[in-house]
Amino acid sequence: MQCAAYWSHKLNQSLLIVTHGLISNQDGLTLHPDLFLWQSSLSKRKQQWFQTPSYNPLALYAELVNTKPALLLASKLTEGSARQYWVASPYNAQLSRDAVRVMPEGMMPWCEADAAWACELLNPLLAEEGMQLYAIGSALLLACDKPLDACPAVFADIAGKNLPNRHPEGANGGHFMRLMSEVQMMFKQSPAPHRRTRGEVDVHGLWFWGACEPCDLESLSVKTIATRDSFLRAVVDAKDANIIITEPEQLSELIQQGNGLPKNIVLFGGEHVVLLKKAILPKFSKRNWLPKAVKNQSELLLLLSKQS
């Protein structure tokens, strides 16, 4: 973990990206509650809006380096081979009256011991399907001998929201959902004792997403990133990083209240993202978070590539 004191002298040169930094409400968008500590500073900044799909830290980093999330994890494999790879994201879920609500990703504690435990528990089941689960540090990667034709939602569209109750598109959509149901049953029958000892929530399932086929892994470009995200940390180095990618729940682990914020901040939320820059004349009236003069995603990625 990079301490806040380390970052305090680097923030003028850094870029802060917060996935799910904005949330939807009846008036449109508002700051995530975990950003309220910095609300005063954020509200004084100049806004520039873009339209974009949802990302979690791993998926956003993959976009920045022009590759697939599962391929980032597969590049760290030192054994085996497969015809298809999937990111396997663990989740905790709560049953409501008519839906199953998934815990936000930044609130779900997860470490290397959890990843190793999940592999030991699930691989006997997955082997019957010609699959194997690998622990890449604290991240999980599913390798398939036979590719699955299914297009499930990315995990950024699942975390903090309702679990889909329909099969994903694709010829193997039904098989895909049955497999995840069997994984759910395994977790229910064998909860992790070490997580309960630590007072952490149970794992209720894995969501498989971001499928890719193997390709030239040596061609992957890399950036140094500071993050507390358990999956992104498995594939990036934080040494001398001038970019922070984080979920809002983990921001306080990287930047302490009272420390200055980077001059460039990007907040993702719903179908929009806002780039916040220091204004020559800061705005002191009440700031709303309504998208205006929205530009497309390609312009955002171009700006981020220049600043990173």
Buried (B, 14 or more C-beta within 10 A) or exposed (E): EBEBEEBEEBBEEBBBBBBBBBBEEEEBBBBBEBBEBBEEBBBBBBBBBBBBBBBBBBBBBBBBBEBBBBBBBBBBBEEEEBEBBBBBBBBBBEEEEEBBBBBBBBBBBBBBBBBEBBBEBBEEBBEEBEBBBBBBBBBBBBBBEEBBBBEBBBBBBBBBBEBBEEBBEBEBBEBBBEBBEBBBEBBEEEEBEEBEEEEBBEBBBBBBBBBBEBEEEEEBEEBEBBBBBBBBBBBBEBEEBBBBBBBBBBBBBBBBEEBEBBBBBBBBBBBBBBBBEBEEEEEEEEBEBEBEEBBEEEEBBEBBEEBB
